Amino acid sequence: MVFPAYSEMKNRSNSRFSEASASSIVMQTIFYICIGFAGVLMLGPNDINEDFLKHIANRPGAVSVALRFLFCLLIILDMPFMYISVKE
């Protein structure tokens, strides 16, 4: 079976698909690192509650809002809604 992303490419080639795949992995890695870095800067060495999003929501400031927005965006992009409906 061919990847859906490969079949939707305009000029299909293995090299173009490997570049697109590598760039998407790099972008996602940078995204994860930025979220982790913002979380470490915001929380520091203090204790973290079990529910991370509630802990972040209690903190004032734009970093809290940005971190919650990025986390929600990450969930939306990583878990498509079509998988939720067919899940067990």
PyMOL Python script that loads the backbone (N, CA, C, O; Angstrom):
from pymol import cmd

cmd.read_pdbstr("""\
ATOM      1  N   MET A   1       0.838  -1.177   0.000  1.00  0.00           N
ATOM      2  CA  MET A   1       0.000   0.000   0.000  1.00  0.00           C
ATOM      3  C   MET A   1       0.891   1.251   0.000  1.00  0.00           C
ATOM      4  O   MET A   1       1.881   1.325   0.728  1.00  0.00           O
ATOM      5  N   VAL A   2       0.526   2.200  -0.807  1.00  0.00           N
ATOM      6  CA  VAL A   2       1.276   3.450  -0.909  1.00  0.00           C
ATOM      7  C   VAL A   2       0.744   4.427   0.127  1.00  0.00           C
ATOM      8  O   VAL A   2      -0.459   4.476   0.385  1.00  0.00           O
ATOM      9  N   PHE A   3       1.647   5.208   0.722  1.00  0.00           N
ATOM     10  CA  PHE A   3       1.237   6.214   1.688  1.00  0.00           C
ATOM     11  C   PHE A   3       0.302   7.224   1.023  1.00  0.00           C
ATOM     12  O   PHE A   3       0.550   7.626  -0.113  1.00  0.00           O
ATOM     13  N   PRO A   4      -0.768   7.641   1.705  1.00  0.00           N
ATOM     14  CA  PRO A   4      -1.657   8.649   1.124  1.00  0.00           C
ATOM     15  C   PRO A   4      -0.941   9.955   0.792  1.00  0.00           C
ATOM     16  O   PRO A   4      -1.283  10.613  -0.190  1.00  0.00           O
ATOM     17  N   ALA A   5       0.036  10.333   1.588  1.00  0.00           N
ATOM     18  CA  ALA A   5       0.777  11.560   1.313  1.00  0.00           C
ATOM     19  C   ALA A   5       1.575  11.437   0.014  1.00  0.00           C
ATOM     20  O   ALA A   5       1.693  12.407  -0.735  1.00  0.00           O
ATOM     21  N   TYR A   6       2.115  10.269  -0.253  1.00  0.00           N
ATOM     22  CA  TYR A   6       2.874  10.063  -1.488  1.00  0.00           C
ATOM     23  C   TYR A   6       1.954  10.092  -2.696  1.00  0.00           C
ATOM     24  O   TYR A   6       2.305  10.658  -3.731  1.00  0.00           O
ATOM     25  N   SER A   7       0.781   9.485  -2.572  1.00  0.00           N
ATOM     26  CA  SER A   7      -0.131   9.440  -3.721  1.00  0.00           C
ATOM     27  C   SER A   7      -0.739  10.802  -4.038  1.00  0.00           C
ATOM     28  O   SER A   7      -1.231  11.010  -5.148  1.00  0.00           O
ATOM     29  N   GLU A   8      -0.715  11.742  -3.076  1.00  0.00           N
ATOM     30  CA  GLU A   8      -1.268  13.067  -3.319  1.00  0.00           C
ATOM     31  C   GLU A   8      -0.223  14.072  -3.789  1.00  0.00           C
ATOM     32  O   GLU A   8      -0.561  15.224  -4.058  1.00  0.00           O
ATOM     33  N   MET A   9       1.020  13.666  -3.891  1.00  0.00           N
ATOM     34  CA  MET A   9       2.066  14.579  -4.346  1.00  0.00           C
ATOM     35  C   MET A   9       1.895  14.882  -5.827  1.00  0.00           C
ATOM     36  O   MET A   9       1.458  14.034  -6.606  1.00  0.00           O
ATOM     37  N   LYS A  10       2.255  16.129  -6.207  1.00  0.00           N
ATOM     38  CA  LYS A  10       2.109  16.546  -7.595  1.00  0.00           C
ATOM     39  C   LYS A  10       3.146  15.858  -8.475  1.00  0.00           C
ATOM     40  O   LYS A  10       2.782  15.193  -9.445  1.00  0.00           O
ATOM     41  N   ASN A  11       4.405  16.001  -8.162  1.00  0.00           N
ATOM     42  CA  ASN A  11       5.489  15.328  -8.892  1.00  0.00           C
ATOM     43  C   ASN A  11       6.053  14.241  -7.987  1.00  0.00           C
ATOM     44  O   ASN A  11       6.946  14.500  -7.180  1.00  0.00           O
ATOM     45  N   ARG A  12       5.541  13.043  -8.119  1.00  0.00           N
ATOM     46  CA  ARG A  12       5.933  11.952  -7.223  1.00  0.00           C
ATOM     47  C   ARG A  12       7.340  11.458  -7.529  1.00  0.00           C
ATOM     48  O   ARG A  12       7.691  11.171  -8.673  1.00  0.00           O
ATOM     49  N   SER A  13       8.125  11.371  -6.472  1.00  0.00           N
ATOM     50  CA  SER A  13       9.433  10.725  -6.554  1.00  0.00           C
ATOM     51  C   SER A  13       9.839  10.349  -5.139  1.00  0.00           C
ATOM     52  O   SER A  13       9.389  10.941  -4.158  1.00  0.00           O
ATOM     53  N   ASN A  14      10.689   9.362  -5.066  1.00  0.00           N
ATOM     54  CA  ASN A  14      11.125   8.911  -3.747  1.00  0.00           C
ATOM     55  C   ASN A  14      11.914   9.988  -3.018  1.00  0.00           C
ATOM     56  O   ASN A  14      11.785  10.133  -1.802  1.00  0.00           O
ATOM     57  N   SER A  15      12.724  10.741  -3.741  1.00  0.00           N
ATOM     58  CA  SER A  15      13.536  11.776  -3.097  1.00  0.00           C
ATOM     59  C   SER A  15      12.659  12.917  -2.568  1.00  0.00           C
ATOM     60  O   SER A  15      12.901  13.420  -1.471  1.00  0.00           O
ATOM     61  N   ARG A  16      11.642  13.330  -3.339  1.00  0.00           N
ATOM     62  CA  ARG A  16      10.752  14.395  -2.859  1.00  0.00           C
ATOM     63  C   ARG A  16       9.951  13.924  -1.648  1.00  0.00           C
ATOM     64  O   ARG A  16       9.736  14.693  -0.711  1.00  0.00           O
ATOM     65  N   PHE A  17       9.508  12.669  -1.661  1.00  0.00           N
ATOM     66  CA  PHE A  17       8.748  12.157  -0.520  1.00  0.00           C
ATOM     67  C   PHE A  17       9.638  12.045   0.715  1.00  0.00           C
ATOM     68  O   PHE A  17       9.196  12.340   1.825  1.00  0.00           O
ATOM     69  N   SER A  18      10.881  11.624   0.532  1.00  0.00           N
ATOM     70  CA  SER A  18      11.773  11.521   1.695  1.00  0.00           C
ATOM     71  C   SER A  18      12.088  12.907   2.255  1.00  0.00           C
ATOM     72  O   SER A  18      12.226  13.052   3.469  1.00  0.00           O
ATOM     73  N   GLU A  19      12.204  13.929   1.409  1.00  0.00           N
ATOM     74  CA  GLU A  19      12.410  15.292   1.888  1.00  0.00           C
ATOM     75  C   GLU A  19      11.196  15.802   2.658  1.00  0.00           C
ATOM     76  O   GLU A  19      11.332  16.412   3.719  1.00  0.00           O
ATOM     77  N   ALA A  20      10.012  15.548   2.112  1.00  0.00           N
ATOM     78  CA  ALA A  20       8.789  15.987   2.791  1.00  0.00           C
ATOM     79  C   ALA A  20       8.609  15.272   4.123  1.00  0.00           C
ATOM     80  O   ALA A  20       8.208  15.882   5.114  1.00  0.00           O
ATOM     81  N   SER A  21       8.903  13.990   4.142  1.00  0.00           N
ATOM     82  CA  SER A  21       8.776  13.218   5.374  1.00  0.00           C
ATOM     83  C   SER A  21       9.787  13.687   6.420  1.00  0.00           C
ATOM     84  O   SER A  21       9.449  13.838   7.593  1.00  0.00           O
ATOM     85  N   ALA A  22      11.014  13.913   5.994  1.00  0.00           N
ATOM     86  CA  ALA A  22      12.041  14.376   6.932  1.00  0.00           C
ATOM     87  C   ALA A  22      11.715  15.762   7.463  1.00  0.00           C
ATOM     88  O   ALA A  22      11.910  16.028   8.649  1.00  0.00           O
ATOM     89  N   SER A  23      11.224  16.649   6.608  1.00  0.00           N
ATOM     90  CA  SER A  23      10.896  17.998   7.083  1.00  0.00           C
ATOM     91  C   SER A  23       9.729  17.979   8.055  1.00  0.00           C
ATOM     92  O   SER A  23       9.711  18.761   9.005  1.00  0.00           O
ATOM     93  N   SER A  24       8.759  17.110   7.842  1.00  0.00           N
ATOM     94  CA  SER A  24       7.643  17.027   8.788  1.00  0.00           C
ATOM     95  C   SER A  24       8.101  16.472  10.137  1.00  0.00           C
ATOM     96  O   SER A  24       7.614  16.903  11.182  1.00  0.00           O
ATOM     97  N   ILE A  25       9.025  15.528  10.120  1.00  0.00           N
ATOM     98  CA  ILE A  25       9.558  14.988  11.376  1.00  0.00           C
ATOM     99  C   ILE A  25      10.356  16.058  12.114  1.00  0.00           C
ATOM    100  O   ILE A  25      10.265  16.165  13.337  1.00  0.00           O
ATOM    101  N   VAL A  26      11.139  16.852  11.378  1.00  0.00           N
ATOM    102  CA  VAL A  26      11.922  17.928  11.997  1.00  0.00           C
ATOM    103  C   VAL A  26      10.997  18.975  12.605  1.00  0.00           C
ATOM    104  O   VAL A  26      11.236  19.435  13.722  1.00  0.00           O
ATOM    105  N   MET A  27       9.939  19.360  11.880  1.00  0.00           N
ATOM    106  CA  MET A  27       9.002  20.352  12.409  1.00  0.00           C
ATOM    107  C   MET A  27       8.314  19.850  13.678  1.00  0.00           C
ATOM    108  O   MET A  27       8.149  20.606  14.635  1.00  0.00           O
ATOM    109  N   GLN A  28       7.918  18.595  13.690  1.00  0.00           N
ATOM    110  CA  GLN A  28       7.262  18.041  14.871  1.00  0.00           C
ATOM    111  C   GLN A  28       8.242  17.953  16.044  1.00  0.00           C
ATOM    112  O   GLN A  28       7.858  18.205  17.186  1.00  0.00           O
ATOM    113  N   THR A  29       9.477  17.606  15.780  1.00  0.00           N
ATOM    114  CA  THR A  29      10.484  17.548  16.838  1.00  0.00           C
ATOM    115  C   THR A  29      10.724  18.930  17.438  1.00  0.00           C
ATOM    116  O   THR A  29      10.812  19.070  18.658  1.00  0.00           O
ATOM    117  N   ILE A  30      10.828  19.941  16.594  1.00  0.00           N
ATOM    118  CA  ILE A  30      10.998  21.314  17.084  1.00  0.00           C
ATOM    119  C   ILE A  30       9.795  21.727  17.917  1.00  0.00           C
ATOM    120  O   ILE A  30       9.948  22.390  18.943  1.00  0.00           O
ATOM    121  N   PHE A  31       8.597  21.340  17.484  1.00  0.00           N
ATOM    122  CA  PHE A  31       7.377  21.648  18.206  1.00  0.00           C
ATOM    123  C   PHE A  31       7.401  21.027  19.605  1.00  0.00           C
ATOM    124  O   PHE A  31       7.082  21.696  20.588  1.00  0.00           O
ATOM    125  N   TYR A  32       7.775  19.757  19.693  1.00  0.00           N
ATOM    126  CA  TYR A  32       7.856  19.084  20.995  1.00  0.00           C
ATOM    127  C   TYR A  32       8.915  19.735  21.897  1.00  0.00           C
ATOM    128  O   TYR A  32       8.682  19.917  23.092  1.00  0.00           O
ATOM    129  N   ILE A  33      10.052  20.079  21.341  1.00  0.00           N
ATOM    130  CA  ILE A  33      11.111  20.701  22.134  1.00  0.00           C
ATOM    131  C   ILE A  33      10.668  22.055  22.662  1.00  0.00           C
ATOM    132  O   ILE A  33      10.939  22.394  23.814  1.00  0.00           O
ATOM    133  N   CYS A  34       9.977  22.842  21.814  1.00  0.00           N
ATOM    134  CA  CYS A  34       9.501  24.162  22.256  1.00  0.00           C
ATOM    135  C   CYS A  34       8.490  24.034  23.391  1.00  0.00           C
ATOM    136  O   CYS A  34       8.529  24.812  24.345  1.00  0.00           O
ATOM    137  N   ILE A  35       7.592  23.069  23.299  1.00  0.00           N
ATOM    138  CA  ILE A  35       6.610  22.863  24.373  1.00  0.00           C
ATOM    139  C   ILE A  35       7.323  22.440  25.660  1.00  0.00           C
ATOM    140  O   ILE A  35       7.001  22.939  26.738  1.00  0.00           O
ATOM    141  N   GLY A  36       8.273  21.538  25.553  1.00  0.00           N
ATOM    142  CA  GLY A  36       9.013  21.108  26.738  1.00  0.00           C
ATOM    143  C   GLY A  36       9.843  22.223  27.346  1.00  0.00           C
ATOM    144  O   GLY A  36       9.900  22.367  28.568  1.00  0.00           O
ATOM    145  N   PHE A  37      10.485  23.012  26.497  1.00  0.00           N
ATOM    146  CA  PHE A  37      11.302  24.129  26.971  1.00  0.00           C
ATOM    147  C   PHE A  37      10.436  25.176  27.665  1.00  0.00           C
ATOM    148  O   PHE A  37      10.809  25.691  28.719  1.00  0.00           O
ATOM    149  N   ALA A  38       9.275  25.494  27.074  1.00  0.00           N
ATOM    150  CA  ALA A  38       8.373  26.458  27.702  1.00  0.00           C
ATOM    151  C   ALA A  38       7.859  25.939  29.040  1.00  0.00           C
ATOM    152  O   ALA A  38       7.719  26.703  29.995  1.00  0.00           O
ATOM    153  N   GLY A  39       7.580  24.651  29.107  1.00  0.00           N
ATOM    154  CA  GLY A  39       7.125  24.060  30.365  1.00  0.00           C
ATOM    155  C   GLY A  39       8.189  24.111  31.443  1.00  0.00           C
ATOM    156  O   GLY A  39       7.884  24.405  32.599  1.00  0.00           O
ATOM    157  N   VAL A  40       9.434  23.831  31.084  1.00  0.00           N
ATOM    158  CA  VAL A  40      10.526  23.887  32.065  1.00  0.00           C
ATOM    159  C   VAL A  40      10.754  25.324  32.526  1.00  0.00           C
ATOM    160  O   VAL A  40      10.953  25.566  33.717  1.00  0.00           O
ATOM    161  N   LEU A  41      10.728  26.275  31.599  1.00  0.00           N
ATOM    162  CA  LEU A  41      10.903  27.676  31.976  1.00  0.00           C
ATOM    163  C   LEU A  41       9.781  28.157  32.887  1.00  0.00           C
ATOM    164  O   LEU A  41      10.005  28.939  33.811  1.00  0.00           O
ATOM    165  N   MET A  42       8.591  27.684  32.616  1.00  0.00           N
ATOM    166  CA  MET A  42       7.437  28.168  33.359  1.00  0.00           C
ATOM    167  C   MET A  42       7.331  27.525  34.739  1.00  0.00           C
ATOM    168  O   MET A  42       6.956  28.192  35.703  1.00  0.00           O
ATOM    169  N   LEU A  43       7.654  26.254  34.842  1.00  0.00           N
ATOM    170  CA  LEU A  43       7.443  25.528  36.099  1.00  0.00           C
ATOM    171  C   LEU A  43       8.680  25.508  36.977  1.00  0.00           C
ATOM    172  O   LEU A  43       8.572  25.530  38.203  1.00  0.00           O
ATOM    173  N   GLY A  44       9.840  25.466  36.372  1.00  0.00           N
ATOM    174  CA  GLY A  44      11.072  25.413  37.150  1.00  0.00           C
ATOM    175  C   GLY A  44      11.166  24.133  37.967  1.00  0.00           C
ATOM    176  O   GLY A  44      10.584  23.115  37.591  1.00  0.00           O
ATOM    177  N   PRO A  45      11.887  24.172  39.072  1.00  0.00           N
ATOM    178  CA  PRO A  45      12.071  22.959  39.869  1.00  0.00           C
ATOM    179  C   PRO A  45      10.915  22.688  40.844  1.00  0.00           C
ATOM    180  O   PRO A  45      11.009  21.774  41.662  1.00  0.00           O
ATOM    181  N   ASN A  46       9.846  23.456  40.769  1.00  0.00           N
ATOM    182  CA  ASN A  46       8.722  23.261  41.697  1.00  0.00           C
ATOM    183  C   ASN A  46       7.997  21.952  41.428  1.00  0.00           C
ATOM    184  O   ASN A  46       8.170  21.325  40.382  1.00  0.00           O
ATOM    185  N   ASP A  47       7.183  21.558  42.399  1.00  0.00           N
ATOM    186  CA  ASP A  47       6.380  20.354  42.219  1.00  0.00           C
ATOM    187  C   ASP A  47       5.311  20.595  41.159  1.00  0.00           C
ATOM    188  O   ASP A  47       4.766  21.694  41.046  1.00  0.00           O
ATOM    189  N   ILE A  48       5.022  19.563  40.395  1.00  0.00           N
ATOM    190  CA  ILE A  48       4.002  19.643  39.351  1.00  0.00           C
ATOM    191  C   ILE A  48       2.837  18.757  39.779  1.00  0.00           C
ATOM    192  O   ILE A  48       3.031  17.617  40.203  1.00  0.00           O
ATOM    193  N   ASN A  49       1.628  19.295  39.662  1.00  0.00           N
ATOM    194  CA  ASN A  49       0.439  18.508  39.986  1.00  0.00           C
ATOM    195  C   ASN A  49       0.280  17.368  38.982  1.00  0.00           C
ATOM    196  O   ASN A  49       0.911  17.363  37.924  1.00  0.00           O
ATOM    197  N   GLU A  50      -0.575  16.399  39.332  1.00  0.00           N
ATOM    198  CA  GLU A  50      -0.795  15.264  38.442  1.00  0.00           C
ATOM    199  C   GLU A  50      -1.431  15.692  37.128  1.00  0.00           C
ATOM    200  O   GLU A  50      -1.059  15.186  36.070  1.00  0.00           O
ATOM    201  N   ASP A  51      -2.385  16.617  37.180  1.00  0.00           N
ATOM    202  CA  ASP A  51      -3.031  17.092  35.964  1.00  0.00           C
ATOM    203  C   ASP A  51      -2.272  18.315  35.464  1.00  0.00           C
ATOM    204  O   ASP A  51      -2.429  19.416  35.992  1.00  0.00           O
ATOM    205  N   PHE A  52      -1.456  18.112  34.450  1.00  0.00           N
ATOM    206  CA  PHE A  52      -0.561  19.147  33.976  1.00  0.00           C
ATOM    207  C   PHE A  52      -1.309  20.365  33.437  1.00  0.00           C
ATOM    208  O   PHE A  52      -0.916  21.500  33.705  1.00  0.00           O
ATOM    209  N   LEU A  53      -2.384  20.138  32.677  1.00  0.00           N
ATOM    210  CA  LEU A  53      -3.109  21.271  32.100  1.00  0.00           C
ATOM    211  C   LEU A  53      -3.788  22.118  33.171  1.00  0.00           C
ATOM    212  O   LEU A  53      -3.850  23.340  33.036  1.00  0.00           O
ATOM    213  N   LYS A  54      -4.294  21.498  34.224  1.00  0.00           N
ATOM    214  CA  LYS A  54      -4.889  22.283  35.316  1.00  0.00           C
ATOM    215  C   LYS A  54      -3.807  23.064  36.061  1.00  0.00           C
ATOM    216  O   LYS A  54      -4.044  24.183  36.515  1.00  0.00           O
ATOM    217  N   HIS A  55      -2.638  22.478  36.184  1.00  0.00           N
ATOM    218  CA  HIS A  55      -1.526  23.159  36.838  1.00  0.00           C
ATOM    219  C   HIS A  55      -1.109  24.394  36.024  1.00  0.00           C
ATOM    220  O   HIS A  55      -0.840  25.456  36.586  1.00  0.00           O
ATOM    221  N   ILE A  56      -1.061  24.239  34.712  1.00  0.00           N
ATOM    222  CA  ILE A  56      -0.715  25.359  33.840  1.00  0.00           C
ATOM    223  C   ILE A  56      -1.811  26.420  33.872  1.00  0.00           C
ATOM    224  O   ILE A  56      -1.513  27.615  33.846  1.00  0.00           O
ATOM    225  N   ALA A  57      -3.072  26.000  33.929  1.00  0.00           N
ATOM    226  CA  ALA A  57      -4.185  26.955  33.915  1.00  0.00           C
ATOM    227  C   ALA A  57      -4.180  27.847  35.153  1.00  0.00           C
ATOM    228  O   ALA A  57      -4.679  28.970  35.096  1.00  0.00           O
ATOM    229  N   ASN A  58      -3.633  27.379  36.256  1.00  0.00           N
ATOM    230  CA  ASN A  58      -3.583  28.175  37.482  1.00  0.00           C
ATOM    231  C   ASN A  58      -2.508  29.257  37.438  1.00  0.00           C
ATOM    232  O   ASN A  58      -2.511  30.166  38.268  1.00  0.00           O
ATOM    233  N   ARG A  59      -1.602  29.168  36.490  1.00  0.00           N
ATOM    234  CA  ARG A  59      -0.523  30.149  36.392  1.00  0.00           C
ATOM    235  C   ARG A  59      -0.958  31.317  35.521  1.00  0.00           C
ATOM    236  O   ARG A  59      -1.495  31.095  34.435  1.00  0.00           O
ATOM    237  N   PRO A  60      -0.747  32.543  35.954  1.00  0.00           N
ATOM    238  CA  PRO A  60      -1.145  33.697  35.142  1.00  0.00           C
ATOM    239  C   PRO A  60      -0.117  33.979  34.042  1.00  0.00           C
ATOM    240  O   PRO A  60       1.040  33.566  34.132  1.00  0.00           O
ATOM    241  N   GLY A  61      -0.558  34.681  33.018  1.00  0.00           N
ATOM    242  CA  GLY A  61       0.376  35.150  32.006  1.00  0.00           C
ATOM    243  C   GLY A  61       0.120  34.575  30.630  1.00  0.00           C
ATOM    244  O   GLY A  61      -0.633  33.616  30.457  1.00  0.00           O
ATOM    245  N   ALA A  62       0.768  35.190  29.662  1.00  0.00           N
ATOM    246  CA  ALA A  62       0.607  34.803  28.263  1.00  0.00           C
ATOM    247  C   ALA A  62       1.273  33.467  27.958  1.00  0.00           C
ATOM    248  O   ALA A  62       0.840  32.747  27.058  1.00  0.00           O
ATOM    249  N   VAL A  63       2.319  33.135  28.698  1.00  0.00           N
ATOM    250  CA  VAL A  63       2.993  31.854  28.454  1.00  0.00           C
ATOM    251  C   VAL A  63       2.059  30.695  28.769  1.00  0.00           C
ATOM    252  O   VAL A  63       2.072  29.679  28.074  1.00  0.00           O
ATOM    253  N   SER A  64       1.253  30.841  29.809  1.00  0.00           N
ATOM    254  CA  SER A  64       0.291  29.804  30.163  1.00  0.00           C
ATOM    255  C   SER A  64      -0.725  29.603  29.046  1.00  0.00           C
ATOM    256  O   SER A  64      -1.026  28.469  28.674  1.00  0.00           O
ATOM    257  N   VAL A  65      -1.246  30.685  28.521  1.00  0.00           N
ATOM    258  CA  VAL A  65      -2.229  30.594  27.434  1.00  0.00           C
ATOM    259  C   VAL A  65      -1.582  30.002  26.189  1.00  0.00           C
ATOM    260  O   VAL A  65      -2.174  29.144  25.534  1.00  0.00           O
ATOM    261  N   ALA A  66      -0.374  30.449  25.854  1.00  0.00           N
ATOM    262  CA  ALA A  66       0.316  29.939  24.672  1.00  0.00           C
ATOM    263  C   ALA A  66       0.645  28.455  24.811  1.00  0.00           C
ATOM    264  O   ALA A  66       0.522  27.699  23.848  1.00  0.00           O
ATOM    265  N   LEU A  67       1.056  28.044  25.989  1.00  0.00           N
ATOM    266  CA  LEU A  67       1.396  26.636  26.205  1.00  0.00           C
ATOM    267  C   LEU A  67       0.169  25.747  26.098  1.00  0.00           C
ATOM    268  O   LEU A  67       0.236  24.665  25.515  1.00  0.00           O
ATOM    269  N   ARG A  68      -0.964  26.198  26.660  1.00  0.00           N
ATOM    270  CA  ARG A  68      -2.205  25.418  26.533  1.00  0.00           C
ATOM    271  C   ARG A  68      -2.674  25.362  25.089  1.00  0.00           C
ATOM    272  O   ARG A  68      -3.154  24.324  24.635  1.00  0.00           O
ATOM    273  N   PHE A  69      -2.540  26.479  24.354  1.00  0.00           N
ATOM    274  CA  PHE A  69      -2.932  26.493  22.945  1.00  0.00           C
ATOM    275  C   PHE A  69      -2.065  25.537  22.137  1.00  0.00           C
ATOM    276  O   PHE A  69      -2.593  24.776  21.326  1.00  0.00           O
ATOM    277  N   LEU A  70      -0.748  25.555  22.336  1.00  0.00           N
ATOM    278  CA  LEU A  70       0.143  24.655  21.613  1.00  0.00           C
ATOM    279  C   LEU A  70      -0.131  23.195  21.948  1.00  0.00           C
ATOM    280  O   LEU A  70      -0.044  22.335  21.071  1.00  0.00           O
ATOM    281  N   PHE A  71      -0.459  22.905  23.199  1.00  0.00           N
ATOM    282  CA  PHE A  71      -0.769  21.536  23.588  1.00  0.00           C
ATOM    283  C   PHE A  71      -2.044  21.059  22.890  1.00  0.00           C
ATOM    284  O   PHE A  71      -2.098  19.934  22.394  1.00  0.00           O
ATOM    285  N   CYS A  72      -3.064  21.910  22.852  1.00  0.00           N
ATOM    286  CA  CYS A  72      -4.315  21.551  22.161  1.00  0.00           C
ATOM    287  C   CYS A  72      -4.086  21.385  20.667  1.00  0.00           C
ATOM    288  O   CYS A  72      -4.641  20.477  20.049  1.00  0.00           O
ATOM    289  N   LEU A  73      -3.271  22.259  20.083  1.00  0.00           N
ATOM    290  CA  LEU A  73      -2.948  22.141  18.664  1.00  0.00           C
ATOM    291  C   LEU A  73      -2.203  20.843  18.385  1.00  0.00           C
ATOM    292  O   LEU A  73      -2.441  20.194  17.367  1.00  0.00           O
ATOM    293  N   LEU A  74      -1.315  20.472  19.273  1.00  0.00           N
ATOM    294  CA  LEU A  74      -0.586  19.218  19.123  1.00  0.00           C
ATOM    295  C   LEU A  74      -1.520  18.021  19.161  1.00  0.00           C
ATOM    296  O   LEU A  74      -1.362  17.083  18.378  1.00  0.00           O
ATOM    297  N   ILE A  75      -2.488  18.044  20.061  1.00  0.00           N
ATOM    298  CA  ILE A  75      -3.449  16.943  20.131  1.00  0.00           C
ATOM    299  C   ILE A  75      -4.277  16.867  18.860  1.00  0.00           C
ATOM    300  O   ILE A  75      -4.513  15.777  18.339  1.00  0.00           O
ATOM    301  N   ILE A  76      -4.722  18.012  18.355  1.00  0.00           N
ATOM    302  CA  ILE A  76      -5.533  18.028  17.139  1.00  0.00           C
ATOM    303  C   ILE A  76      -4.735  17.512  15.944  1.00  0.00           C
ATOM    304  O   ILE A  76      -5.269  16.762  15.127  1.00  0.00           O
ATOM    305  N   LEU A  77      -3.481  17.896  15.833  1.00  0.00           N
ATOM    306  CA  LEU A  77      -2.679  17.485  14.689  1.00  0.00           C
ATOM    307  C   LEU A  77      -2.191  16.044  14.783  1.00  0.00           C
ATOM    308  O   LEU A  77      -2.005  15.393  13.755  1.00  0.00           O
ATOM    309  N   ASP A  78      -1.983  15.540  15.975  1.00  0.00           N
ATOM    310  CA  ASP A  78      -1.474  14.175  16.131  1.00  0.00           C
ATOM    311  C   ASP A  78      -2.563  13.113  16.142  1.00  0.00           C
ATOM    312  O   ASP A  78      -2.291  11.963  15.797  1.00  0.00           O
ATOM    313  N   MET A  79      -3.773  13.458  16.522  1.00  0.00           N
ATOM    314  CA  MET A  79      -4.830  12.463  16.622  1.00  0.00           C
ATOM    315  C   MET A  79      -6.043  12.928  15.805  1.00  0.00           C
ATOM    316  O   MET A  79      -6.900  13.641  16.327  1.00  0.00           O
ATOM    317  N   PRO A  80      -6.120  12.535  14.545  1.00  0.00           N
ATOM    318  CA  PRO A  80      -7.263  12.964  13.725  1.00  0.00           C
ATOM    319  C   PRO A  80      -8.587  12.469  14.307  1.00  0.00           C
ATOM    320  O   PRO A  80      -8.671  11.394  14.901  1.00  0.00           O
ATOM    321  N   PHE A  81      -9.607  13.289  14.115  1.00  0.00           N
ATOM    322  CA  PHE A  81     -10.905  12.970  14.693  1.00  0.00           C
ATOM    323  C   PHE A  81     -11.535  11.726  14.095  1.00  0.00           C
ATOM    324  O   PHE A  81     -12.388  11.115  14.738  1.00  0.00           O
ATOM    325  N   MET A  82     -11.152  11.325  12.891  1.00  0.00           N
ATOM    326  CA  MET A  82     -11.744  10.129  12.298  1.00  0.00           C
ATOM    327  C   MET A  82     -11.348   8.874  13.076  1.00  0.00           C
ATOM    328  O   MET A  82     -12.078   7.883  13.041  1.00  0.00           O
ATOM    329  N   TYR A  83     -10.213   8.891  13.778  1.00  0.00           N
ATOM    330  CA  TYR A  83      -9.809   7.729  14.561  1.00  0.00           C
ATOM    331  C   TYR A  83     -10.629   7.600  15.834  1.00  0.00           C
ATOM    332  O   TYR A  83     -10.799   6.492  16.343  1.00  0.00           O
ATOM    333  N   ILE A  84     -11.136   8.699  16.353  1.00  0.00           N
ATOM    334  CA  ILE A  84     -11.915   8.655  17.592  1.00  0.00           C
ATOM    335  C   ILE A  84     -13.229   7.908  17.377  1.00  0.00           C
ATOM    336  O   ILE A  84     -13.661   7.156  18.252  1.00  0.00           O
ATOM    337  N   SER A  85     -13.862   8.104  16.232  1.00  0.00           N
ATOM    338  CA  SER A  85     -15.154   7.469  15.992  1.00  0.00           C
ATOM    339  C   SER A  85     -15.051   5.960  15.785  1.00  0.00           C
ATOM    340  O   SER A  85     -15.997   5.235  16.093  1.00  0.00           O
ATOM    341  N   VAL A  86     -13.928   5.474  15.274  1.00  0.00           N
ATOM    342  CA  VAL A  86     -13.795   4.035  15.030  1.00  0.00           C
ATOM    343  C   VAL A  86     -13.029   3.313  16.128  1.00  0.00           C
ATOM    344  O   VAL A  86     -12.796   2.107  16.041  1.00  0.00           O
ATOM    345  N   LYS A  87     -12.639   4.047  17.154  1.00  0.00           N
ATOM    346  CA  LYS A  87     -11.920   3.430  18.262  1.00  0.00           C
ATOM    347  C   LYS A  87     -12.873   2.525  19.055  1.00  0.00           C
ATOM    348  O   LYS A  87     -13.997   2.930  19.353  1.00  0.00           O
ATOM    349  N   GLU A  88     -12.457   1.356  19.385  1.00  0.00           N
ATOM    350  CA  GLU A  88     -13.217   0.345  20.120  1.00  0.00           C
ATOM    351  C   GLU A  88     -14.551   0.839  20.539  1.00  0.00           C
ATOM    352  O   GLU A  88     -15.311   0.103  21.168  1.00  0.00           O
TER     353      GLU A  88
END
""", "prot")
cmd.dss("prot")
cmd.show_as("cartoon", "prot")
cmd.util.cbc("prot")
cmd.orient("prot")
